[in-house]
Amino acid sequence: MVDQQLLIDEVKKVVSRDDVKYVIGYKKGTSGFAISPAFAYSTEYADKFIFNPLCKKNLAAYPLLEDKLPLKREEKEDKRKIGIVAKGCDTRALVQIIQEKGLKREDLVIIGIPCSGIIDHKKITAKFPNETAYSTIEEEQGFYKITINGKVHEIAKEELLADFCSSCIAPNPVIYDVLIGEEVEPWNLEEHKNLAVLEEKDVGERWEYWKEHFDRCIRCYACREACPLCYCKECMADLLNPQWIRRSVNLSENTAWNIMRAYHLAGRCVGCGECESVCPVNIPLMELNKEIEKDVKKMFEYSAGMDLEEKPLFGTFRPDDPEEFIM
């Protein structure tokens, strides 16, 4: 577990710097097990900062969302840095965005947090459906100790752990300016638990599986809004001229949307699971992402967001590429 006071002290130190505008991190939400993004513009804001296994939100998208308002006459642009609290998958997203020139490394101060896995909010809400607040949550020897109304509940970690955490290749931050706490041991990696089952099915059976899920899609685009790598200024799904996807909610258009988005993330998805976590109809989006990630790894020996000096997968060309896919 992260020392909360150490985190708060570091946030205060960073936000006190003259070259930093603010620091982005986590704080308790208003009800239940919710966690909200926190913004420290000065040291007094830092006291609300926390980090625990409920801090699932990938904060890498927030520096990209900063409004740059028109400058007044003789006003200079604020070019100070943004501080950000980031666990392993968050830093992978930051690396990927920096590789794609969406952000500059020198514009960020990264407070790295080693992560031993996050809790699936849907699982913990199902476990405690009527609870509106918790006091503390700690991880201890394979268990989560959750204090609710003064009562401590001890739950086996595997009961609440998010499924995609078992295939995480970066439990420790891949880049940071300061690290809070000790690095954690790498995972005994497991394939996303449903991939092998899906791959054993024939094409028809797989289509029936995805047909059932895509038919539930309500096209709310929550997956897009939560994903740190969906940061195009104008999404193809919103274009009217040309129109790539109709706005009607039906199986055909839902399938086109979900497949298009999955391929847009080929070689870019960092496995944070935000898309699946926010999906209101529980479509297993990470199964799509993990299948493509597996193919990318096999064909190109490439994993997104792991090396700041590496070029993006589709931003490179090799003269010796066999091009076996060309018929």
C-alpha positions as CSV (number, residue, x, y, z in Angstrom):
1,M,0.0,0.0,0.0
2,V,1.1,3.6,-0.7
3,D,2.0,5.8,2.2
4,Q,-0.8,8.4,1.9
5,Q,1.1,11.1,3.8
6,L,4.2,10.5,1.6
7,L,2.0,11.1,-1.4
8,I,0.4,14.2,0.0
9,D,3.8,15.6,0.9
10,E,5.1,15.0,-2.6
11,V,2.1,16.6,-4.2
12,K,2.6,19.6,-2.0
13,K,6.3,19.7,-3.0
14,V,5.4,19.5,-6.7
15,V,2.6,22.0,-6.7
16,S,4.8,24.5,-4.8
17,R,7.2,24.7,-7.7
18,D,7.1,27.8,-9.8
19,D,7.1,25.8,-13.0
20,V,4.0,23.7,-12.1
21,K,0.4,24.8,-12.7
22,Y,-1.3,22.1,-10.8
23,V,-1.2,18.4,-10.0
24,I,-3.8,15.8,-11.0
25,G,-4.5,12.8,-8.7
26,Y,-7.3,11.0,-6.8
27,K,-9.7,11.8,-4.0
28,K,-12.7,10.1,-2.4
29,G,-15.9,10.4,-4.4
30,T,-19.2,11.6,-3.0
31,S,-20.8,8.2,-2.4
32,G,-20.1,4.5,-2.2
33,F,-16.8,3.3,-3.5
34,A,-16.4,6.0,-6.1
35,I,-13.1,7.8,-6.6
36,S,-12.9,11.2,-8.3
37,P,-10.1,13.0,-10.0
38,A,-8.5,15.6,-7.8
39,F,-6.7,18.8,-8.8
40,A,-4.2,20.6,-6.5
41,Y,-3.7,24.2,-7.5
42,S,-1.9,25.0,-4.3
43,T,-0.7,23.0,-1.2
44,E,-4.1,23.1,0.7
45,Y,-5.7,21.1,-2.1
46,A,-3.2,18.3,-1.7
47,D,-4.6,17.1,1.7
48,K,-7.5,15.4,-0.2
49,F,-5.2,13.3,-2.3
50,I,-5.3,9.5,-1.8
51,F,-4.2,6.3,-3.5
52,N,-5.8,2.9,-2.8
53,P,-6.9,-0.1,-4.9
54,L,-10.1,1.7,-5.9
55,C,-8.1,4.3,-7.9
56,K,-8.8,2.7,-11.3
57,K,-9.3,5.9,-13.3
58,N,-6.5,6.4,-15.9
59,L,-5.6,10.1,-15.5
60,A,-3.5,10.3,-18.6
61,A,-6.3,11.8,-20.6
62,Y,-6.6,14.9,-18.4
63,P,-3.5,16.9,-19.6
64,L,-5.0,16.5,-23.1
65,L,-8.3,18.0,-22.0
66,E,-6.9,21.3,-20.7
67,D,-8.7,24.3,-22.2
68,K,-6.4,26.8,-23.9
69,L,-8.5,29.9,-23.9
70,P,-7.8,32.8,-26.3
71,L,-5.2,35.1,-24.7
72,K,-6.0,38.7,-23.8
73,R,-3.9,41.5,-25.3
74,E,-0.4,41.3,-24.0
75,E,-1.2,38.2,-22.0
76,K,1.4,35.4,-22.3
77,E,0.6,31.7,-22.6
78,D,0.9,29.8,-19.3
79,K,3.6,27.2,-20.2
80,R,4.1,25.7,-16.8
81,K,4.1,22.0,-16.3
82,I,1.3,19.7,-15.2
83,G,1.9,17.3,-12.4
84,I,0.2,13.9,-12.5
85,V,-0.1,10.9,-10.2
86,A,0.3,7.8,-12.4
87,K,0.3,4.0,-11.9
88,G,1.9,1.6,-14.4
89,C,-0.8,1.6,-17.1
90,D,-1.3,5.3,-16.8
91,T,2.4,5.9,-17.5
92,R,2.2,3.6,-20.5
93,A,-0.6,5.8,-21.8
94,L,1.5,8.9,-21.2
95,V,4.4,7.3,-23.1
96,Q,2.1,6.4,-26.0
97,I,0.7,9.9,-26.2
98,I,4.2,11.4,-26.0
99,Q,5.3,9.1,-28.8
100,E,2.4,10.3,-30.9
101,K,3.3,14.0,-30.2
102,G,0.1,14.5,-28.2
103,L,2.1,15.7,-25.2
104,K,5.7,16.7,-24.5
105,R,7.6,14.9,-21.8
106,E,9.1,18.2,-20.6
107,D,5.6,19.5,-19.9
108,L,4.8,16.8,-17.3
109,V,6.0,16.1,-13.7
110,I,5.1,12.4,-13.1
111,I,4.6,11.1,-9.6
112,G,4.8,7.3,-10.1
113,I,2.8,4.9,-8.0
114,P,3.6,1.1,-8.0
115,C,0.3,-0.8,-8.4
116,S,-0.4,-4.3,-7.2
117,G,-3.8,-4.4,-8.9
118,I,-7.0,-2.4,-8.8
119,I,-10.5,-3.3,-7.6
120,D,-13.3,-3.8,-10.2
121,H,-15.9,-1.3,-9.1
122,K,-18.7,-3.4,-10.5
123,K,-17.5,-6.4,-8.4
124,I,-17.2,-4.5,-5.1
125,T,-20.6,-2.7,-5.7
126,A,-22.2,-6.1,-6.3
127,K,-20.6,-7.4,-3.1
128,F,-21.8,-4.4,-1.0
129,P,-24.9,-3.2,-2.9
130,N,-26.4,-1.0,-0.2
131,E,-23.3,0.7,1.2
132,T,-23.0,4.4,0.6
133,A,-19.5,5.0,2.1
134,Y,-16.4,3.3,3.2
135,S,-13.7,4.5,5.6
136,T,-10.5,2.7,4.6
137,I,-9.4,0.0,2.2
138,E,-6.1,-1.8,2.6
139,E,-4.4,-4.8,0.9
140,E,-2.8,-7.3,3.1
141,Q,-1.4,-10.8,2.2
142,G,-3.8,-11.6,-0.6
143,F,-6.9,-9.9,1.1
144,Y,-8.6,-6.6,0.9
145,K,-9.5,-5.2,4.3
146,I,-12.4,-2.8,3.8
147,T,-13.8,-0.7,6.7
148,I,-17.5,0.2,6.4
149,N,-19.3,1.9,9.3
150,G,-16.6,0.8,11.6
151,K,-16.8,-2.9,10.6
152,V,-13.9,-4.5,8.8
153,H,-14.7,-6.8,5.9
154,E,-11.9,-9.2,4.8
155,I,-12.3,-10.2,1.1
156,A,-10.0,-12.4,-0.9
157,K,-8.2,-10.3,-3.5
158,E,-9.1,-12.5,-6.4
159,E,-12.8,-11.9,-5.7
160,L,-12.5,-8.2,-6.4
161,L,-9.5,-7.8,-8.6
162,A,-10.2,-6.4,-12.1
163,D,-9.8,-9.2,-14.7
164,F,-7.4,-7.2,-16.9
165,C,-5.0,-6.7,-14.0
166,S,-3.9,-10.4,-14.3
167,S,-2.4,-9.7,-17.7
168,C,-0.8,-6.4,-16.8
169,I,2.8,-6.1,-18.0
170,A,3.7,-2.9,-16.2
171,P,2.6,-2.9,-12.5
172,N,5.4,-0.4,-11.9
173,P,5.5,3.0,-13.7
174,V,7.6,2.9,-16.9
175,I,8.5,6.6,-16.6
176,Y,8.4,8.9,-13.6
177,D,10.1,11.9,-12.0
178,V,9.5,10.7,-8.5
179,L,8.4,7.2,-7.2
180,I,6.2,6.9,-4.1
181,G,7.0,3.7,-2.3
182,E,8.8,0.5,-3.3
183,E,8.3,-1.2,-6.7
184,V,6.1,-4.2,-6.6
185,E,6.9,-7.7,-7.9
186,P,5.9,-8.3,-11.5
187,W,2.8,-10.4,-12.0
188,N,2.8,-14.0,-12.9
189,L,1.1,-13.1,-16.2
190,E,-2.0,-14.8,-17.2
191,E,-3.8,-14.5,-20.6
192,H,-7.1,-12.7,-20.4
193,K,-9.2,-15.5,-19.0
194,N,-11.7,-15.7,-21.8
195,L,-9.4,-15.5,-24.8
196,A,-8.5,-19.2,-24.9
197,V,-12.2,-20.1,-24.7
198,L,-13.1,-17.8,-27.6
199,E,-10.2,-18.9,-29.8
200,E,-11.4,-22.5,-29.6
201,K,-14.7,-21.5,-31.1
202,D,-15.3,-21.5,-34.8
203,V,-16.1,-18.3,-36.7
204,G,-19.8,-18.8,-36.5
205,E,-19.8,-19.3,-32.7
206,R,-17.5,-16.3,-32.2
207,W,-19.9,-14.1,-34.2
208,E,-22.8,-15.3,-32.1
209,Y,-20.9,-14.4,-29.0
210,W,-20.1,-10.9,-30.2
211,K,-23.5,-10.4,-31.8
212,E,-25.1,-10.9,-28.4
213,H,-22.8,-8.3,-26.8
214,F,-22.8,-5.7,-29.6
215,D,-26.6,-5.9,-29.8
216,R,-26.7,-4.5,-26.2
217,C,-24.5,-1.5,-27.1
218,I,-26.4,1.8,-26.7
219,R,-23.7,3.9,-28.5
220,C,-23.2,6.1,-25.5
221,Y,-19.5,6.4,-26.4
222,A,-18.5,6.1,-22.7
223,C,-15.7,3.8,-23.8
224,R,-14.3,6.5,-26.1
225,E,-14.6,9.2,-23.5
226,A,-12.8,7.2,-20.8
227,C,-10.0,5.9,-23.0
228,P,-6.8,8.0,-22.7
229,L,-5.8,7.0,-26.3
230,C,-9.1,8.2,-27.8
231,Y,-8.0,11.8,-28.1
232,C,-8.7,12.7,-31.7
233,K,-10.1,16.2,-32.0
234,E,-12.8,14.8,-34.2
235,C,-13.9,11.2,-34.0
236,M,-14.8,9.3,-37.2
237,A,-18.0,8.3,-35.4
238,D,-19.1,11.9,-35.3
239,L,-18.4,12.8,-38.9
240,L,-21.4,13.5,-41.1
241,N,-19.5,14.3,-44.3
242,P,-18.3,11.7,-45.1
243,Q,-20.4,9.6,-42.7
244,W,-18.6,6.4,-41.7
245,I,-21.1,5.1,-39.2
246,R,-24.8,5.9,-39.1
247,R,-26.1,7.2,-35.8
248,S,-28.9,4.6,-35.6
249,V,-28.5,2.1,-32.7
250,N,-28.7,-1.3,-34.3
251,L,-26.5,-4.4,-34.5
252,S,-24.9,-3.5,-37.8
253,E,-23.8,0.0,-36.8
254,N,-22.9,-1.1,-33.2
255,T,-20.6,-3.7,-34.7
256,A,-19.0,-1.2,-37.0
257,W,-18.4,1.2,-34.1
258,N,-16.9,-1.4,-31.8
259,I,-14.7,-3.0,-34.4
260,M,-13.5,0.3,-35.7
261,R,-12.5,1.5,-32.3
262,A,-10.7,-1.7,-31.4
263,Y,-8.6,-1.5,-34.6
264,H,-7.9,2.2,-33.9
265,L,-6.3,1.0,-30.7
266,A,-4.2,-1.7,-32.4
267,G,-0.7,-1.2,-31.2
268,R,-1.9,1.6,-28.9
269,C,-4.0,0.0,-26.2
270,V,-2.2,0.0,-22.8
271,G,-4.5,-2.4,-21.1
272,C,-5.9,0.0,-18.4
273,G,-9.4,-1.4,-18.9
274,E,-11.1,2.0,-18.6
275,C,-13.4,1.2,-21.6
276,E,-14.8,-1.9,-20.1
277,S,-15.0,-0.4,-16.6
278,V,-17.3,2.4,-17.7
279,C,-19.5,0.4,-20.2
280,P,-23.0,0.6,-18.8
281,V,-24.1,-2.6,-20.6
282,N,-21.0,-4.7,-19.6
283,I,-19.6,-5.4,-23.1
284,P,-16.3,-7.3,-22.6
285,L,-14.3,-4.8,-24.6
286,M,-11.0,-5.9,-23.2
287,E,-11.4,-9.2,-24.8
288,L,-11.3,-7.4,-28.2
289,N,-8.4,-5.3,-27.2
290,K,-6.4,-8.2,-25.7
291,E,-6.9,-10.3,-28.8
292,I,-5.5,-7.6,-31.0
293,E,-2.7,-6.9,-28.5
294,K,-1.8,-10.6,-28.7
295,D,-1.6,-10.5,-32.5
296,V,0.5,-7.3,-32.5
297,K,2.9,-8.8,-30.0
298,K,3.2,-12.0,-32.1
299,M,3.6,-10.2,-35.5
300,F,5.7,-7.2,-34.5
301,E,7.1,-8.0,-31.0
302,Y,5.7,-4.7,-29.9
303,S,3.9,-3.6,-26.7
304,A,2.4,-0.1,-26.5
305,G,3.7,2.5,-24.2
306,M,6.7,0.7,-22.8
307,D,9.6,2.6,-24.2
308,L,9.7,6.4,-24.6
309,E,12.5,6.2,-27.2
310,E,10.5,3.7,-29.4
311,K,8.4,5.0,-32.3
312,P,4.7,4.1,-32.5
313,L,4.0,0.8,-34.1
314,F,2.4,2.2,-37.3
315,G,4.9,5.1,-37.4
316,T,7.7,2.9,-38.6
317,F,8.7,1.1,-41.8
318,R,11.1,-1.8,-42.2
319,P,12.5,-2.6,-45.6
320,D,12.6,-6.3,-44.6
321,D,8.9,-6.5,-43.7
322,P,7.7,-9.8,-45.4
323,E,4.3,-8.2,-46.1
324,E,2.7,-11.6,-45.9
325,F,-0.8,-10.1,-45.6
326,I,-0.6,-8.7,-49.2
327,M,-2.3,-11.2,-51.5
